[in-house]
Amino acid sequence: MVGDAAVFSFVICHPPVLPAFQASTPYAVALVELAEDSSLRMIGNVLDAPPESLRIGQKLRVAFEEIADGVVLPQWRLAP
């Protein structure tokens, strides 16, 4: 399905980070491998999941998040 991916690699960000992100720490940033083509990879935050629960190969689904007026980023959530 379009928007499906799997965790290829990830890092958990802990303080110190930029002040704008400090309230969100720790958070996970994943390199994901897209289901449509395994040679395509993207980077994004993993939302609504405890960072320590992530595993390589775990299934994700894209979640577009508007971070500012007109600025939308692809982020990721655990697939159902």
Residue frames as qw, qx, qy, qz and C-alpha x, y, z in Angstrom:
[[0.000, 0.890, 0.456, 0.000, 0.00, 0.00, 0.00],
 [0.329, 0.634, -0.055, 0.698, 1.20, 3.52, -0.74],
 [0.311, -0.750, 0.210, -0.544, 2.56, 5.10, 2.43],
 [0.927, -0.375, 0.032, -0.002, 3.69, 1.84, 4.01],
 [0.342, 0.722, -0.542, 0.260, 7.29, 1.45, 5.10],
 [0.891, -0.326, -0.262, 0.174, 9.57, -0.47, 7.42],
 [0.350, -0.891, 0.275, 0.093, 12.19, 0.77, 9.87],
 [0.791, 0.476, -0.274, 0.268, 15.60, 0.44, 8.21],
 [0.526, 0.035, -0.445, 0.724, 17.51, 2.25, 10.97],
 [0.279, -0.862, -0.278, -0.318, 16.71, 4.70, 13.74],
 [0.367, 0.187, -0.472, 0.779, 18.18, 6.92, 16.43],
 [0.378, -0.771, -0.510, 0.048, 16.64, 8.07, 19.70],
 [0.232, 0.584, -0.126, 0.768, 17.29, 11.74, 20.39],
 [0.552, -0.610, -0.460, 0.333, 17.89, 12.73, 24.01],
 [0.071, -0.996, 0.036, -0.026, 18.69, 16.14, 25.49],
 [0.080, 0.625, 0.108, -0.769, 20.50, 18.35, 24.78],
 [0.409, 0.468, 0.637, 0.456, 18.71, 19.25, 21.58],
 [0.047, 0.340, 0.175, 0.923, 17.56, 22.51, 20.05],
 [0.178, 0.074, 0.538, -0.821, 15.26, 24.38, 22.46],
 [0.598, 0.095, -0.205, -0.769, 12.23, 23.92, 20.17],
 [0.739, 0.041, -0.637, -0.213, 12.48, 20.12, 20.54],
 [0.071, 0.324, -0.766, 0.551, 13.42, 19.87, 24.23],
 [0.596, -0.079, 0.408, -0.688, 9.85, 19.25, 25.46],
 [0.873, 0.237, -0.193, -0.381, 9.49, 16.32, 23.03],
 [0.372, 0.477, -0.787, 0.124, 12.57, 14.35, 24.09],
 [0.290, -0.305, 0.764, 0.490, 13.27, 11.56, 23.89],
 [0.715, 0.517, 0.132, -0.452, 11.95, 11.01, 20.37],
 [0.693, -0.046, 0.638, 0.332, 12.81, 8.65, 17.55],
 [0.399, 0.688, -0.299, -0.528, 13.97, 9.58, 14.06],
 [0.785, 0.029, 0.615, 0.076, 13.82, 6.69, 11.60],
 [0.182, 0.416, -0.650, -0.610, 15.30, 5.93, 8.22],
 [0.719, 0.215, 0.553, -0.361, 12.47, 4.02, 6.57],
 [0.124, -0.119, 0.825, 0.538, 12.43, 1.76, 3.55],
 [0.559, 0.227, 0.019, -0.797, 9.36, 2.34, 1.40],
 [0.676, 0.118, 0.714, -0.139, 7.17, -0.68, 0.58],
 [0.653, 0.704, 0.084, -0.264, 6.69, 0.48, -3.03],
 [0.700, 0.596, -0.301, 0.252, 10.40, 0.25, -3.77],
 [0.810, -0.512, -0.095, 0.270, 13.01, -1.04, -1.31],
 [0.613, 0.180, 0.015, 0.769, 15.66, 1.20, -2.88],
 [0.070, -0.685, -0.105, -0.717, 13.75, 4.30, -1.73],
 [0.512, -0.385, -0.585, 0.498, 14.34, 5.55, 1.80],
 [0.099, -0.766, -0.112, -0.625, 13.09, 8.55, 3.74],
 [0.334, -0.029, -0.623, 0.706, 13.79, 10.07, 7.14],
 [0.365, -0.565, -0.193, -0.714, 11.15, 11.22, 9.61],
 [0.268, -0.300, 0.653, -0.642, 10.04, 11.21, 13.20],
 [0.373, -0.263, -0.881, -0.125, 8.06, 8.27, 14.55],
 [0.342, -0.361, 0.119, -0.859, 4.95, 9.67, 16.24],
 [0.756, -0.288, 0.079, -0.583, 2.86, 8.26, 19.09],
 [0.942, -0.015, -0.327, 0.077, 5.17, 5.36, 19.93],
 [0.591, -0.752, 0.249, 0.151, 7.61, 4.97, 22.80],
 [0.358, 0.771, -0.512, -0.122, 11.06, 5.36, 21.19],
 [0.266, -0.440, 0.852, -0.099, 12.40, 2.31, 23.06],
 [0.752, 0.206, 0.564, -0.271, 9.73, 0.13, 21.41],
 [0.588, 0.689, -0.259, -0.335, 11.09, 0.59, 17.87],
 [0.731, -0.214, 0.612, 0.214, 12.74, -2.32, 16.08],
 [0.073, 0.400, -0.654, -0.638, 14.45, -2.73, 12.72],
 [0.091, -0.131, -0.915, -0.370, 11.91, -4.09, 10.22],
 [0.140, 0.481, 0.681, -0.534, 8.91, -2.78, 12.17],
 [0.196, 0.537, 0.637, 0.516, 6.04, -1.74, 9.88],
 [0.052, -0.438, -0.233, 0.867, 5.12, 1.95, 9.67],
 [0.296, 0.698, 0.588, 0.280, 2.61, 4.08, 7.81],
 [0.259, 0.253, 0.043, 0.931, 3.12, 7.66, 6.65],
 [0.168, -0.797, -0.532, 0.232, 1.41, 10.45, 8.61],
 [0.331, 0.520, 0.112, 0.779, 1.62, 13.94, 7.15],
 [0.393, -0.668, -0.426, 0.466, 2.06, 16.58, 9.85],
 [0.213, 0.826, 0.128, 0.506, 1.60, 20.31, 9.28],
 [0.620, -0.313, -0.330, 0.640, 4.31, 21.96, 11.38],
 [0.051, -0.423, -0.057, 0.903, 3.63, 25.50, 10.18],
 [0.542, 0.639, 0.252, -0.484, 1.19, 27.20, 7.85],
 [0.676, 0.671, -0.211, -0.219, 1.75, 25.53, 4.49],
 [0.171, 0.573, -0.797, 0.082, 4.68, 23.38, 5.72],
 [0.930, -0.131, 0.101, -0.327, 3.85, 19.68, 5.81],
 [0.028, 0.566, -0.824, 0.000, 6.35, 16.95, 6.67],
 [0.836, -0.038, -0.501, -0.220, 6.07, 13.19, 6.21],
 [0.320, -0.480, 0.696, -0.428, 6.26, 11.55, 9.61],
 [0.516, 0.058, -0.837, -0.174, 5.60, 7.93, 10.58],
 [0.650, -0.323, 0.378, -0.575, 3.28, 5.95, 12.87],
 [0.292, -0.144, 0.945, -0.023, 3.26, 2.27, 13.71],
 [0.440, -0.004, -0.622, -0.648, 1.17, 0.39, 11.15],
 [0.724, -0.192, 0.287, -0.597, -2.02, -1.24, 12.43]]
